[in-house]
Amino acid sequence: MGTMPEKKPKTARRVFTLILAYIMFCVAGGVVASGFLLPAVMGANAMTKSLTSSLKAEDIDFDLADLPQQSRMYASDGTTVLATFYEQNRIIVPLKNISDYMQKAVVAREDHRFWDHSGIDPQGIARAFVQTYVKKGDTQGGSTLTQQYVKNILIDQALEDNDPIEAYHAQEETIARKLREMLISVELEKKYSKQEILQGYLNIAQFGKNVYGVETAAQHYFSKSASELNLVESATIAAITKNPANFDPTVNPTESEKQRNITLDLMSQWGFVDKSETDAAKKIPIADTLHVQDVSVGCQAAGNAAYFCDYAIRQIENSKVFGETLKERRQLIKQGGLNIYTTLDVNAQNSAWTAVRDNLPEDDPSGYENILAAIRPGTGEVLALAQNRTYDVNGAPGTTRTSVNYAVDYKDGGGSGFQVGSTWKPINFAAWINAGNSANEPLATSMHYSYRTIPDADGGGVFDVQNSGGGTVNPETPLQALNQSHNTTQVSMAQRIGLKSVADMAKTMGYHRADGTDITKYNPSMVIGTEPSSPLTMANVYATIAGNGVACTPIALTKVTDSAGKNYKVPSADCHQAISSEVAQTTAYAMNLNVTQGVAKDAQLSNGRKTFAKTGTSEQTQLATSGFVPQVAAFALITNAENSGVSLKGTINGVYRSSWYGADIALPTWKEFMENYLNSANIPQNNDYGNPDPNMIRASGGSSSSTTKKKSSSSTRSNSTNSNSGTSGTGGTTSGTTGTTGTTDGQ
């Protein structure tokens, strides 16, 4: 208590001194008429208590790491920047990484006595008065560099706290605001060194529209780091802070060059640089110095990786690891200075982007979508996502611009899925052999199956099904049925092992509906691919086959750190042995036969590379091809996503067909992607994979070669919806009973 009488007069005198200093500033700047200042002076003692309680440097957060900073997303190589995210485009750097020229330029321009004063500069205020009123020159202010730093910090913290009123008060031209800055500046200089204050200012100052901090400015205007800035470049950047909108060299090069030269003159005038050096620098046209590099914001600026970028960002937005609420997570992305390292393979993404557009251009009159997803087996790493659309958050129906990422699940920014047709059949095959059955066992087939003969089937009546072109093959083995993509045998297999067994195998291999749910209602049509799914999910199912039975959850993130070096826990791939190696390799063996002997022969990759693929068509509303080599699995889909259930017909990409199949467009898309990616990434061949287990292909009784084919005498009946709406139901009537007609094929 005894010290209070001593401190109180000192504090009062300090505030009074600051008021007098501010009076000089106001006169110099012409901000306030002198008649309004008397109450402030007379009330100095009265305002002491109210001011000093809140105007303390220790109450303000000057931690550079807490400044809003841009976040950056990288490809799997760790260096290719896919996108940046920010509210203030800023990259924090230490003073040691800022060139000496740049440090001198900003001090010369803003506050040449910075190294001598204690936060406020009476000489600077007097100089401003003389320049403005005695010499009748340009109006000048008396703020020190420290005061400007304080002002910027207060504005930023108000904006970060979502307090626009406080942000307004932090920059309005009032005595109270100026006093606050002055007092905090004096306190700040007691707590921090000059170097720390200069470092803070250079990282917070605005150097153009959406350009904050000297590192971002250096990269934007000159495509180099702040540590590499030369004299001319430093003077150019230092001049911008006086008027970021008007002194930006990309907006007003004439005025920018004039201001740059003023900065150069000041540098020599105050003895920071020799005059001969600045005179030479002034002769260089500003246009000759610029190497502008636009720093665009968000996934919309991510080029051909935009849809992958959107998918990756949603992994952060959907995880509470990055904040309790979605608002907090989005704020972290835009302000937290995150380094987001992803699984995207640049070669794969380029190949996918090219393939979907080569085979179905964005502006094709058909208006159909071409979608591709690729994943690395055994890791869950998503390598590429592409569709023949331009990513646009403002996209509208009926255009080729959309933010809907049709390759992924609904929660990840996609739609509600697509029926996948005969690309489902390897799941049936895996379930069949996993149950202890032989792939070469002849099965009796039919075009009419009673629900009551199919274990686990929900509903009743008759399921009417036929192969592509009509009829059935009887008897037929599961291996033959897969190679020829026949439908009727799939139902015969389900009669033996049950629909739940098929659904369980699908889930085990990584399948789920695009809405994130599992199959719980068992309709016989599921065995011919009527369950809705996203292309990424189906690529992942095939990755389980390619990965020797190891299933993983798809992942897009490998590492996320913030500006302070904190590591965030990213979603896990949870890789595990889902099916036996024997089941995986035997299923792969069957898929390879589908290429060498079956309907997918056009999928064969070059140079004898062992290829595994399956085509599919879902009542000609979806055309699909999925396949793999051991190093990559991919799924390609052609659909009319905006017009659910509408058949694909007529002319597509300049070619007319009365009927389209998965082998027509989806297969060439898949194959072009695979060829280009495998070649560009120099991925070696692995022709040792796909060795069947002898017990799973053992010879069985009966004749597997004696087949008959008969045309269906009844017309196909179906009101199933094969679309992005997610409906996989069926319907129709047969002989007065409720049933389903299946015409999904695999051509």
Secondary structure, 3 states (H helix, E strand, C coil): CCCHHHHHHHHHHHHHHHHHHHHHHHHHHCCCCHHHCHHHHHCHHHHHHHHHCCCCHHHCCCCHHHCCECEEEECCCCCCEEEEECCCCECCCCHHHCCHHHHHHHHHHHCCCCCCCCCCCHHHHHHHHHHHHHCCCCCCCCCCHHHHHHHHHHHHHHHHCCCHHHHHHCCCCCHHHHHHHHHHHHHHHHHCCHHHHHHHHHHHCECCCCCECHHHHHHHHHCCCHHHCCHHHHHHHHHHCCCCCCCCCCCCHHHHHHHHHHHHHHHHHCCCCCHHHHHHHHCCCHHHCCCCCCCCCCHHHCHHHHHHHHHHHHHHHCCHHHCCCHHHHHHHHHHECCEEEECCCHHHHHHHHHHHHHHCCCCCCCCCEEEEEEEECCCCEEEEEEECCEECCCCCCCCCEECCCCCCCHHHCCCCCEECHHHHHHHHHHHHHHCCCCCCCCECCCCEEEHHHCCCCCCCCEEEECCCCCCCECCECHHHHHHHCCCHHHHHHHHHHCHHHHHHHHHHCCCCCCCCCCCCCCCHHHHHCCCEECHHHHHHHHHHHHCCCEECCCECEEEEECCCCCEECCCCCCCEECCCHHHHHHHHHHHHHHHHCCCCHHHCCHHHCCCEEEEEEECCCEEEEEEEECCEEEEEEEECCCCCCCCCCEEECCEEECCCCCCCCHHHHHHHHHHHHHHHCCCCCCCCCCCCCHHHCCCCCCCCCCCCECCCCCCCCCCCCCCCCCCCCCCCEECCEEEEEECCECC
